[in-house]
């Protein structure tokens, strides 16, 4: 391109070069024919003409360089066309795909934690509305209650309050309303291993009652935490087994060879370990439970303090016949020991037996178990859809204090 610089700078954009050249030639001939005076007059006239045109046409871009561009209309790409993988990656990073607003009823139920009871064998419908009803957890009464406590030689002890107000009634977990066969589970041996205790408290349904051994530096704190989670708690009292001292429950064990006052002092130490329990549970103790003479003074003290007593069912026999009735002691004995054989398949069989026995019974069937991690895991798994199977899990106190308000005695009585 060999155009002079003035042509490049002064030629309007988009105007062809031959037109410009012709225009320059005519302008040169015109300058030669006209004198300076005529040129000045002509220039002034042209200026006036341009000003008038600007006023009339109102071109805001008059004098600006312009260019004419042809716009070609192209058909849009078909909807089926796929973007390149790299482009898709950029789009995915910039604009994440929207979350679907419609999900199946099964997905909504699973995400919300709602348990929907349906006839056996039916599943969630593909299109349904799931309404989540918030429920507040059951709050147990604060412990210790000042009306139900007194000072003893070893610490605070539970007592019967005015108007025969019992710790059994105040500290119990309320039985939730419902229909269907009822089962109760008592887990023993809590408070010694901290990790196992914490797992049982957190993983098991709150209606499972927990029995704490009187040993362990954190037993009071663990028992309080269990009650915060809604678990009703009981206290294990170490009692003499048949092969004592080869099998030794621990310090302060109640023995058949001790005088009543000595066993009474040991029992007071046990009962002062933490507050808030509804009753006592034997820790071993098959020999003491079989000896009515040695056992009666201890159980008389338990009854006088407004507590219940539960036999965990691990011994061959329960309380001596007639003893609980004589003392007016609310008592019960576990009919099934879930982990007598500590294997998953054996525990599952015992849970199935507990369920079948509850369906055949008109009352509450009580089972006991230890706090082994395997046992906790199997019970938690079994209890997930218990209501869907038509059963109710209730606390142990529901057996000790029946709805009619009377004293619940063991089957032997």
C-alpha positions as semicolon CSV with decimal commas, in nm:
position;residue;x (nm);y (nm);z (nm)
1;X;0,000;0,000;0,000
2;X;0,165;0,330;-0,120
3;X;-0,078;0,600;-0,020
4;X;0,052;0,930;0,117
5;X;0,017;0,972;0,488
6;X;-0,228;1,260;0,451
7;X;-0,453;1,039;0,239
8;X;-0,447;0,766;0,500
9;X;-0,532;1,006;0,779
10;X;-0,789;1,219;0,594
11;X;-0,970;0,966;0,378
12;X;-1,301;0,861;0,534
13;X;-1,310;0,495;0,637
14;X;-1,506;0,276;0,404
15;X;-1,481;0,513;0,103
16;X;-1,311;0,370;-0,207
17;X;-0,975;0,515;-0,320
18;X;-1,079;0,601;-0,684
19;X;-1,358;0,820;-0,554
20;X;-1,113;1,011;-0,338
21;X;-0,868;1,055;-0,623
22;X;-1,137;1,193;-0,856
23;X;-1,255;1,428;-0,592
24;X;-0,900;1,563;-0,541
25;X;-0,856;1,624;-0,918
26;X;-1,177;1,822;-0,951
27;X;-1,082;2,022;-0,645
28;X;-0,741;2,112;-0,796
29;X;-0,901;2,231;-1,126
30;X;-1,151;2,433;-0,931
31;X;-0,872;2,605;-0,733
32;X;-0,701;2,697;-1,059
33;X;-1,016;2,849;-1,213
34;X;-1,113;3,049;-0,909
35;X;-0,919;3,319;-0,740
36;X;-0,845;3,346;-0,373
37;X;-1,139;3,577;-0,313
38;X;-1,381;3,334;-0,473
39;X;-1,230;3,044;-0,280
40;X;-1,273;3,226;0,049
41;X;-1,635;3,307;-0,030
42;X;-1,695;2,944;-0,138
43;X;-1,534;2,805;0,173
44;X;-1,752;3,023;0,389
45;X;-2,060;2,910;0,203
46;X;-1,963;2,549;0,239
47;X;-1,912;2,598;0,613
48;X;-2,253;2,756;0,645
49;X;-2,405;2,472;0,443
50;X;-2,242;2,209;0,663
51;X;-2,359;2,385;0,979
52;X;-2,714;2,397;0,843
53;X;-2,704;2,028;0,754
54;X;-2,578;1,942;1,102
55;X;-2,863;2,134;1,260
56;X;-3,122;1,975;1,030
57;X;-2,995;1,617;1,043
58;X;-2,863;1,613;1,403
59;X;-2,582;1,366;1,329
60;X;-2,399;1,327;1,665
61;X;-2,113;1,148;1,493
62;X;-2,059;1,393;1,210
63;X;-1,695;1,399;1,108
64;X;-1,608;1,082;1,302
65;X;-1,440;0,799;1,113
66;X;-1,691;0,531;1,016
67;X;-1,676;0,188;0,869
68;X;-1,936;-0,031;0,706
69;X;-1,935;-0,393;0,828
70;X;-2,141;-0,671;0,678
71;X;-2,317;-0,890;0,938
72;X;-2,368;-1,249;0,837
73;X;-2,649;-1,441;1,009
74;X;-2,544;-1,799;1,094
75;X;-2,781;-2,073;1,208
76;X;-2,752;-2,171;1,578
77;X;-2,577;-2,495;1,666
78;X;-2,808;-2,794;1,710
79;X;-2,912;-2,875;2,066
80;X;-2,756;-3,220;2,042
81;X;-2,407;-3,081;1,978
82;X;-2,168;-3,167;2,257
83;X;-1,907;-2,929;2,397
84;X;-1,545;-3,025;2,415
85;X;-1,437;-3,194;2,737
86;X;-1,224;-2,895;2,841
87;X;-1,514;-2,658;2,778
88;X;-1,746;-2,880;2,977
89;X;-1,500;-2,877;3,266
90;X;-1,494;-2,495;3,262
91;X;-1,872;-2,481;3,258
92;X;-1,893;-2,728;3,545
93;X;-1,657;-2,516;3,752
94;X;-1,835;-2,191;3,678
95;X;-2,194;-2,310;3,706
96;X;-2,253;-2,626;3,913
97;X;-2,560;-2,822;3,810
98;X;-2,872;-2,730;4,005
99;X;-2,980;-2,960;4,286
100;X;-3,300;-3,139;4,190
101;X;-3,592;-3,011;4,392
102;X;-3,796;-3,331;4,358
103;X;-3,669;-3,646;4,523
104;X;-3,832;-3,975;4,595
105;X;-4,007;-4,026;4,926
106;X;-3,746;-4,282;5,027
107;X;-3,463;-4,031;4,972
108;X;-3,643;-3,758;5,167
109;X;-3,715;-3,993;5,455
110;X;-3,354;-4,109;5,469
111;X;-3,215;-3,754;5,459
112;X;-3,454;-3,618;5,721
113;X;-3,430;-3,906;5,966
114;X;-3,806;-3,963;5,962
115;X;-3,920;-4,313;6,047
116;X;-4,237;-4,398;5,854
117;X;-4,433;-4,702;5,967
118;X;-4,583;-4,896;5,677
119;X;-4,744;-5,238;5,641
120;X;-4,489;-5,515;5,630
121;X;-4,326;-5,558;5,291
122;X;-4,426;-5,220;5,147
123;X;-4,182;-4,951;5,040
124;X;-4,193;-4,576;5,004
125;X;-4,404;-4,457;4,706
126;X;-4,225;-4,291;4,418
127;X;-4,425;-3,971;4,457
128;X;-4,519;-3,866;4,810
129;X;-4,500;-3,577;5,050
130;X;-4,309;-3,649;5,371
131;X;-4,394;-3,421;5,661
132;X;-4,124;-3,400;5,925
133;X;-4,270;-3,346;6,269
134;X;-4,004;-3,214;6,512
135;X;-4,001;-3,390;6,846
136;X;-3,831;-3,272;7,161
137;X;-3,626;-3,529;7,354
138;X;-3,755;-3,652;7,689
139;X;-3,591;-3,461;7,972
140;X;-3,534;-3,647;8,295
141;X;-3,581;-3,476;8,631
142;X;-3,265;-3,306;8,764
143;X;-3,051;-3,512;9,001
144;X;-2,994;-3,496;9,286
145;X;-3,335;-3,369;9,397
146;X;-3,287;-3,193;9,734
147;X;-3,610;-3,349;9,862
148;X;-3,469;-3,699;9,806
149;X;-3,120;-3,681;9,952
150;X;-2,950;-3,701;10,290
151;X;-2,595;-3,697;10,412
152;X;-2,430;-4,025;10,511
153;X;-2,087;-4,129;10,632
154;X;-1,965;-4,190;10,276
155;X;-2,155;-3,910;10,102
156;X;-2,504;-3,824;9,981
157;X;-2,763;-4,104;9,996
158;X;-3,107;-4,130;9,834
159;X;-3,407;-4,126;10,066
160;X;-3,785;-4,133;10,062
161;X;-3,929;-3,780;10,049
162;X;-4,234;-3,631;10,219
163;X;-4,562;-3,792;10,119
164;X;-4,371;-4,112;10,037
165;X;-4,214;-3,950;9,732
166;X;-3,975;-4,209;9,589
167;X;-3,654;-4,162;9,386
168;X;-3,790;-4,450;9,175
169;X;-4,076;-4,224;9,061
170;X;-3,890;-3,893;9,035
171;X;-3,581;-4,015;8,846
172;X;-3,761;-4,260;8,615
173;X;-3,784;-4,202;8,242
174;X;-4,152;-4,153;8,146
175;X;-4,297;-4,429;7,934
176;X;-4,399;-4,282;7,600
177;X;-4,757;-4,350;7,493
178;X;-4,829;-4,611;7,232
179;X;-4,969;-4,954;7,166
180;X;-4,824;-5,296;7,099
181;X;-4,604;-5,547;7,284
182;X;-4,342;-5,395;7,511
183;X;-3,981;-5,489;7,574
184;X;-3,727;-5,346;7,819
185;X;-3,350;-5,378;7,795
186;X;-3,105;-5,322;8,080
187;X;-2,739;-5,276;7,987
188;X;-2,495;-5,342;8,273
189;X;-2,127;-5,275;8,342
190;X;-2,124;-4,907;8,246
191;X;-1,885;-4,657;8,401
192;X;-1,564;-4,860;8,401
193;X;-1,441;-4,839;8,041
194;X;-1,490;-4,479;7,930
195;X;-1,493;-4,542;7,556
196;X;-1,741;-4,830;7,585
197;X;-1,958;-4,625;7,820
198;X;-1,962;-4,326;7,587
199;X;-2,048;-4,545;7,289
200;X;-2,338;-4,711;7,470
201;X;-2,479;-4,375;7,582
202;X;-2,463;-4,228;7,232
203;X;-2,558;-4,527;7,016
204;X;-2,842;-4,689;7,207
205;X;-3,200;-4,560;7,207
206;X;-3,275;-4,349;7,517
207;X;-3,537;-4,600;7,630
208;X;-3,260;-4,852;7,700
209;X;-3,182;-4,834;8,074
210;X;-2,816;-4,828;8,180
211;X;-2,671;-4,976;8,500
212;X;-2,341;-4,832;8,628
213;X;-2,089;-5,016;8,842
214;X;-1,979;-4,811;9,148
215;X;-1,616;-4,804;9,036
216;X;-1,425;-4,575;8,804
217;X;-1,304;-4,220;8,854
218;X;-1,553;-4,071;8,606
219;X;-1,859;-4,276;8,702
220;X;-2,054;-3,979;8,842
221;X;-1,992;-3,771;8,531
222;X;-2,077;-4,064;8,301
223;X;-2,402;-4,133;8,486
224;X;-2,501;-3,766;8,458
225;X;-2,421;-3,770;8,086
226;X;-2,637;-4,079;8,036
227;X;-2,930;-3,899;8,199
228;X;-2,869;-3,597;7,975
229;X;-2,914;-3,829;7,676
230;X;-3,244;-3,949;7,825
231;X;-3,130;-4,286;7,960
232;X;-3,274;-4,399;8,289
233;X;-2,992;-4,523;8,514
234;X;-2,951;-4,787;8,784
235;X;-2,670;-4,868;9,028
236;X;-2,492;-5,205;9,039
237;X;-2,423;-5,337;9,388
238;X;-2,132;-5,587;9,413
239;X;-2,258;-5,910;9,571
240;X;-2,090;-6,236;9,659
241;X;-2,086;-6,506;9,387
242;X;-2,059;-6,877;9,460
243;X;-1,688;-6,893;9,370
244;X;-1,584;-6,587;9,572
245;X;-1,301;-6,482;9,603
246;X;-1,186;-6,649;9,281
247;X;-1,450;-6,433;9,117
248;X;-1,443;-6,098;9,295
249;X;-1,692;-5,823;9,203
250;X;-1,467;-5,560;9,361
251;X;-1,424;-5,351;9,676
252;X;-1,718;-5,317;9,919
253;X;-1,876;-5,644;9,807
254;X;-2,173;-5,753;10,017
255;X;-2,090;-6,094;10,167
256;X;-2,293;-6,367;10,334
257;X;-2,028;-6,392;10,607
258;X;-2,059;-6,029;10,721
259;X;-2,293;-5,896;10,987
260;X;-2,591;-5,687;10,868
261;X;-2,432;-5,366;10,996
262;X;-2,116;-5,432;10,796
263;X;-2,306;-5,507;10,479
264;X;-2,517;-5,198;10,551
265;X;-2,207;-4,980;10,564
266;X;-2,077;-5,127;10,240
267;X;-2,413;-5,070;10,077
268;X;-2,408;-4,708;10,194
269;X;-2,069;-4,659;10,025
270;X;-2,206;-4,806;9,702
271;X;-2,521;-4,591;9,708
272;X;-2,322;-4,269;9,762
273;X;-2,124;-4,300;9,437
274;X;-2,360;-4,092;9,218
275;X;-2,720;-3,964;9,225
276;X;-3,022;-4,006;8,999
277;X;-3,069;-4,384;8,987
278;X;-3,409;-4,555;9,015
279;X;-3,289;-4,877;9,174
280;X;-3,012;-5,128;9,230
281;X;-2,892;-5,421;9,018
282;X;-2,680;-5,713;9,134
283;X;-2,318;-5,722;9,022
284;X;-2,255;-6,100;9,026
285;X;-2,404;-6,211;9,361
286;X;-2,554;-6,556;9,294
287;X;-2,460;-6,677;9,643
288;X;-2,593;-6,371;9,828
289;X;-2,917;-6,371;9,626
290;X;-2,979;-6,730;9,730
291;X;-2,929;-6,653;10,103
292;X;-3,247;-6,487;10,232
293;X;-3,103;-6,426;10,581
294;X;-2,801;-6,230;10,453
295;X;-2,989;-6,060;10,171
296;X;-3,297;-5,938;10,357
297;X;-3,135;-5,654;10,560
298;X;-2,975;-5,509;10,248
299;X;-3,295;-5,522;10,041
300;X;-3,495;-5,379;10,331
301;X;-3,267;-5,074;10,319
302;X;-3,319;-5,046;9,943
303;X;-3,698;-5,054;9,981
304;X;-3,694;-4,802;10,268
305;X;-3,513;-4,550;10,046
306;X;-3,780;-4,565;9,775
307;X;-3,576;-4,764;9,522
308;X;-3,637;-5,077;9,316
309;X;-3,426;-5,387;9,265
310;X;-3,352;-5,573;8,941
311;X;-3,194;-5,917;8,911
312;X;-2,994;-5,920;8,586
313;X;-3,076;-6,287;8,525
314;X;-2,718;-6,409;8,507
315;X;-2,757;-6,633;8,816
316;X;-2,938;-6,966;8,820
317;X;-3,213;-6,840;9,056
318;X;-3,376;-6,510;9,135
319;X;-3,465;-6,361;9,473
320;X;-3,583;-6,597;9,744
321;X;-3,958;-6,658;9,702
322;X;-4,177;-6,414;9,891
323;X;-3,893;-6,183;10,000
324;X;-3,976;-5,889;9,773
325;X;-4,343;-5,906;9,870
326;X;-4,256;-5,916;10,241
327;X;-4,040;-5,603;10,206
328;X;-4,278;-5,428;9,963
329;X;-3,981;-5,393;9,731
330;X;-4,049;-5,323;9,361
331;X;-3,845;-5,588;9,182
332;X;-3,801;-5,769;8,853
333;X;-3,579;-6,034;8,700
334;X;-3,444;-6,037;8,345
335;X;-3,595;-6,328;8,152
336;X;-3,333;-6,322;7,874
337;X;-2,958;-6,250;7,884
338;X;-2,885;-6,128;7,533
339;X;-2,509;-6,186;7,522
340;X;-2,460;-6,491;7,739
341;X;-2,285;-6,615;7,426
342;X;-2,097;-6,307;7,301
343;X;-2,125;-6,366;6,927
344;X;-2,320;-6,160;6,676
345;X;-2,536;-6,449;6,556
346;X;-2,611;-6,561;6,912
347;X;-2,708;-6,208;7,020
348;X;-2,933;-6,172;6,717
349;X;-3,106;-6,500;6,803
350;X;-3,172;-6,383;7,158
351;X;-3,309;-6,051;7,031
352;X;-3,544;-6,243;6,802
353;X;-3,650;-6,457;7,098
354;X;-3,711;-6,141;7,305
355;X;-3,931;-6,007;7,027
356;X;-4,129;-6,331;6,992
357;X;-4,175;-6,360;7,367
358;X;-4,303;-6,003;7,385
359;X;-4,564;-6,074;7,118
360;X;-4,685;-6,375;7,316
361;X;-4,689;-6,189;7,648
362;X;-4,944;-5,945;7,786
363;X;-4,686;-5,765;7,998
364;X;-4,331;-5,634;7,953
365;X;-4,047;-5,873;7,877
366;X;-3,715;-5,770;8,035
367;X;-3,375;-5,859;7,889
368;X;-3,029;-5,776;8,020
369;X;-2,693;-5,750;7,846
370;X;-2,339;-5,636;7,911
371;X;-2,181;-5,324;7,764
372;X;-1,956;-5,509;7,518
373;X;-1,913;-5,305;7,195
374;X;-2,050;-5,598;6,993
375;X;-2,359;-5,614;7,213
376;X;-2,419;-5,240;7,185
377;X;-2,387;-5,257;6,806
378;X;-2,633;-5,549;6,769
379;X;-2,893;-5,392;7,001
380;X;-2,868;-5,057;6,822
381;X;-2,911;-5,229;6,486
382;X;-3,208;-5,434;6,608
383;X;-3,385;-5,132;6,758
384;X;-3,372;-4,911;6,447
385;X;-3,705;-5,024;6,302
386;X;-3,857;-5,174;6,615
387;X;-4,169;-4,956;6,598
388;X;-4,219;-5,050;6,234
389;X;-4,236;-5,411;6,351
390;X;-4,508;-5,318;6,599
391;X;-4,304;-5,330;6,924
392;X;-4,229;-5,067;7,187
393;X;-3,907;-5,022;7,382
394;X;-3,973;-4,902;7,738
395;X;-3,745;-4,826;8,036
396;X;-3,698;-5,076;8,318
397;X;-3,890;-4,851;8,557
398;X;-4,206;-4,930;8,358
399;X;-4,183;-5,280;8,509
400;X;-4,099;-5,162;8,861
401;X;-4,384;-4,911;8,880
402;X;-4,685;-5,025;8,679
403;X;-4,944;-4,783;8,542
404;X;-5,191;-4,872;8,818
405;X;-4,954;-4,728;9,077
406;X;-4,906;-5,048;9,276
407;X;-4,584;-5,222;9,367
408;X;-4,447;-5,444;9,089
409;X;-4,307;-5,767;9,229
410;X;-4,100;-6,036;9,062
411;X;-4,268;-6,335;8,900
412;X;-4,157;-6,551;9,189
413;X;-4,378;-6,348;9,418
